[in-house]
């Protein structure tokens, strides 16, 4: 079998893998990233669909975390932020996303009077500044302790639907930890979709001497005496061994275990890895030539009070007209099933979401064309794991790491979690291994 040598071999070109690869490349390590798919980026990619730029996962990213990483590794990335990120709809009336005092203002929109607004804000501020709520109750249970107002409860419900979970299913403590760790960002999009973030990182990796191979499937994680020594891949129809000091897996935990061999992992790790499941979401990719009420001057319409399923309608063309053919607009509507735990009845869930779209968008059947309906679930969930349920970056196999949103600290979510995880992995490798 042919062999090539590097310092670090990385399985998967998702955000966790490419973050580690870019940071290690900058630090002088020779890295090789292998990706089994024909495109790079995983859930942070953008594919062309008849002239429309369709994101495979993430719809928006943030300059404070994504942009900062690109600047750090010398990757060029243009980001555009909307004038207003959200328009919130309460009781049939639309309110702009406040630029200052976000929480106080948005809660005042929803409150029935000033006293209720102050009570809700005080409870929220206490959870941030003083005592994080318990993980033993849901966010919805926490909210109902101080209000029965469906609009206020709907704000918190809306804010977690974006990561593929319902407010009655996420621990209250996890929500507040997410707020303190990274939820306050300037949301933005690259001109041609979020895949440009992955492309920027890959470009930086290659400029610094690293390699990124698509259509290259990992077949085995090689080990010796309980330590990772490299990987075996299928490249151009032939088996190839990549020897390395360390291996990073951006693959799902069950796949990582399978590649290395179950006997190398202790029962506790195997149990935790088996419990990892992605969070589901249904995304309707839509085309129109009209701008709809509620999206003027805003990139998205947030349907705060409980619809059947749709909670957000995003207008990419408001900030990135390049994502659609000339004269067309690209929209995306998102819905989360009634429960994040399988089994799912996606036929029923799609039907309920379609009723929401018809009720929300005037003349929907006449003016809107559905391009695709993407269903995120399992290993391709909107989040790779349930909030608060993650694995450590280090596996029981010495020199074998996991990166991605499945192995980030509590309070981190989606691509922010993947970047955080990738950073932690890169930092640990630099402490333990020296570049050849």
KAMO-V331040 format. One record per residue. N is the residue number from 0. PHI is phi in radians with two decimals (NA if undefined). Layout:
N_PHI + N_PHI
//
This chain:
0_NA + 1_-1.16 + 2_-2.25 + 3_-2.26 + 4_-2.11 + 5_-2.60 + 6_-1.44 + 7_-2.40 + 8_-1.77 + 9_-2.20 + 10_-1.70 + 11_1.78 + 12_-1.82 + 13_-1.14 + 14_-1.04 + 15_-1.08 + 16_-1.16 + 17_-1.28 + 18_-1.09 + 19_-1.03 + 20_-1.07 + 21_-1.16 + 22_-1.17 + 23_-1.21 + 24_-1.04 + 25_-1.09 + 26_-1.45 + 27_1.72 + 28_-1.53 + 29_-1.50 + 30_-2.07 + 31_-2.25 + 32_-1.83 + 33_-2.02 + 34_-2.33 + 35_-1.30 + 36_-1.40 + 37_-1.33 + 38_-2.16 + 39_-1.84 + 40_1.98 + 41_1.05 + 42_-1.43 + 43_-2.19 + 44_-2.26 + 45_-2.30 + 46_-2.02 + 47_-1.49 + 48_-2.33 + 49_0.92 + 50_1.61 + 51_-1.66 + 52_-1.65 + 53_-1.84 + 54_-1.28 + 55_-1.40 + 56_-2.72 + 57_-0.97 + 58_-1.73 + 59_-2.45 + 60_-2.32 + 61_-2.21 + 62_-1.15 + 63_-1.14 + 64_-2.02 + 65_-1.21 + 66_-1.10 + 67_-1.06 + 68_-1.06 + 69_-1.06 + 70_-1.10 + 71_-1.11 + 72_-1.81 + 73_1.33 + 74_-1.71 + 75_-1.51 + 76_-2.56 + 77_-1.52 + 78_-2.19 + 79_-2.10 + 80_-1.89 + 81_-1.27 + 82_-1.02 + 83_-2.42 + 84_-1.19 + 85_-2.21 + 86_-1.93 + 87_-1.65 + 88_-1.90 + 89_-2.10 + 90_0.86 + 91_1.42 + 92_-2.00 + 93_-1.74 + 94_-2.23 + 95_-1.26 + 96_-1.19 + 97_-1.23 + 98_-1.44 + 99_-2.24 + 100_0.85 + 101_-0.94 + 102_-1.18 + 103_-1.10 + 104_-1.24 + 105_-1.18 + 106_-1.22 + 107_-1.21 + 108_-1.02 + 109_-1.50 + 110_-1.23 + 111_-1.42 + 112_-2.77 + 113_-1.11 + 114_-1.13 + 115_-1.19 + 116_-1.05 + 117_-1.17 + 118_-1.12 + 119_-1.18 + 120_-1.16 + 121_-1.10 + 122_-1.13 + 123_-1.12 + 124_-1.08 + 125_-1.10 + 126_-1.18 + 127_-1.52 + 128_-1.64 + 129_-2.12 + 130_-2.22 + 131_-1.09 + 132_-1.04 + 133_-1.17 + 134_-1.34 + 135_-1.51 + 136_-2.19 + 137_-1.40 + 138_-1.06 + 139_-1.11 + 140_-1.11 + 141_-1.04 + 142_-1.12 + 143_-1.23 + 144_-1.20 + 145_-2.14 + 146_-2.75 + 147_-2.04 + 148_-1.29 + 149_-1.10 + 150_-1.26 + 151_-1.19 + 152_-1.06 + 153_-1.16 + 154_-1.07 + 155_-1.17 + 156_-1.11 + 157_-1.03 + 158_-1.18 + 159_-1.72 + 160_-1.04 + 161_-1.11 + 162_-1.88 + 163_1.40 + 164_-2.54 + 165_-1.59 + 166_-1.15 + 167_-1.54 + 168_-2.12 + 169_-1.65 + 170_-1.06 + 171_-1.03 + 172_-1.08 + 173_-1.16 + 174_-1.05 + 175_-1.18 + 176_-1.19 + 177_-1.11 + 178_-1.08 + 179_-1.31 + 180_-1.47 + 181_-3.03 + 182_-1.39 + 183_-1.56 + 184_-2.41 + 185_-1.53 + 186_-1.22 + 187_-2.70 + 188_-2.43 + 189_-1.15 + 190_-0.99 + 191_-1.96 + 192_1.79 + 193_-1.19 + 194_-1.06 + 195_-1.14 + 196_-1.13 + 197_-1.11 + 198_-1.08 + 199_-1.13 + 200_-1.15 + 201_-1.08 + 202_-1.04 + 203_-1.15 + 204_-1.01 + 205_-1.20 + 206_-1.13 + 207_-1.60 + 208_1.74 + 209_-1.42 + 210_-2.23 + 211_-2.30 + 212_-1.99 + 213_-1.59 + 214_0.89 + 215_-2.33 + 216_-1.62 + 217_-1.31 + 218_-1.83 + 219_-2.82 + 220_-1.73 + 221_-1.43 + 222_-2.41 + 223_-2.61 + 224_0.95 + 225_1.37 + 226_-2.19 + 227_-1.25 + 228_-2.17 + 229_2.59 + 230_-2.45 + 231_-1.95 + 232_-2.25 + 233_-1.82 + 234_-2.25 + 235_0.93 + 236_1.42 + 237_-2.22 + 238_-1.32 + 239_-2.42 + 240_-1.73 + 241_-1.88 + 242_-1.50 + 243_-2.72 + 244_-1.31 + 245_-2.52 + 246_-2.21 + 247_-1.99 + 248_-1.91 + 249_-1.73 + 250_-1.43 + 251_-1.00 + 252_-0.95 + 253_-1.08 + 254_-1.22 + 255_-1.06 + 256_-1.07 + 257_-1.08 + 258_-1.20 + 259_-1.56 + 260_1.89 + 261_-0.97 + 262_-1.01 + 263_-1.42 + 264_-1.97 + 265_-1.30 + 266_-1.02 + 267_-1.13 + 268_-1.13 + 269_-1.08 + 270_-1.14 + 271_-1.14 + 272_-1.14 + 273_-1.17 + 274_-1.43 + 275_-1.18 + 276_-2.48 + 277_-1.35 + 278_-1.68 + 279_-1.54 + 280_-2.77 + 281_-1.96 + 282_-2.07 + 283_-1.70 + 284_-1.60 + 285_-2.31 + 286_-2.12 + 287_-2.71 + 288_-2.04 + 289_-2.16 + 290_-1.80 + 291_-1.75 + 292_-1.00 + 293_1.75 + 294_-1.93 + 295_-1.24 + 296_1.28 + 297_-2.38 + 298_-1.56 + 299_-2.71 + 300_-1.88 + 301_-1.74 + 302_-1.61 + 303_-1.26 + 304_-1.31 + 305_-0.98 + 306_-1.44 + 307_-1.13 + 308_-2.52 + 309_-1.14 + 310_-2.09 + 311_-2.65 + 312_-2.16 + 313_-1.90 + 314_-1.92 + 315_-1.05 + 316_-1.19 + 317_-1.16 + 318_-2.13 + 319_-2.32 + 320_-1.07 + 321_-1.15 + 322_-1.37 + 323_-2.35 + 324_-1.03 + 325_-0.97 + 326_1.51 + 327_-2.01 + 328_-2.12 + 329_-1.82 + 330_-1.99 + 331_-2.43 + 332_-2.00 + 333_-2.13 + 334_-2.47 + 335_-2.11 + 336_-1.02 + 337_-1.08 + 338_-2.38 + 339_-1.42 + 340_-1.73 + 341_-1.17 + 342_-1.42 + 343_-1.88 + 344_-1.94 + 345_-1.19 + 346_-1.08 + 347_-1.19 + 348_-1.08 + 349_-1.12 + 350_-1.09 + 351_-1.15 + 352_-1.13 + 353_-1.09 + 354_-1.10 + 355_-1.06 + 356_-1.10 + 357_-1.13 + 358_-1.37 + 359_-1.60 + 360_-1.78 + 361_-1.02 + 362_0.93 + 363_-0.96 + 364_-1.09 + 365_-1.45 + 366_-1.80 + 367_-2.17 + 368_-2.01 + 369_-1.43 + 370_-1.45 + 371_-2.67 + 372_-2.07 + 373_-1.69 + 374_-1.98 + 375_-1.59 + 376_-2.89 + 377_1.02 + 378_-1.20 + 379_-1.99 + 380_-1.29 + 381_-1.10 + 382_-2.03 + 383_-1.29 + 384_-2.69 + 385_-1.17 + 386_-0.97 + 387_1.50 + 388_-1.98 + 389_-2.25 + 390_-1.83 + 391_-1.22 + 392_-1.25 + 393_-1.72 + 394_-1.60 + 395_-1.15 + 396_-1.60 + 397_-1.05 + 398_1.44 + 399_-1.89 + 400_-1.97 + 401_-2.07 + 402_-2.25 + 403_2.18 + 404_-1.26 + 405_-1.46 + 406_-2.39 + 407_-1.96 + 408_-1.09 + 409_-1.01 + 410_1.65 + 411_-1.83 + 412_-2.55 + 413_0.89 + 414_-1.19 + 415_-1.10 + 416_-1.15 + 417_-1.11 + 418_-1.14 + 419_-1.02 + 420_-1.07 + 421_-1.06 + 422_-1.13 + 423_-1.09 + 424_-1.10 + 425_-1.05 + 426_-1.12 + 427_-1.18 + 428_-1.08 + 429_-1.16 + 430_-1.36 + 431_-1.82 + 432_-2.24 + 433_-1.87 + 434_-1.10 + 435_-1.19
//
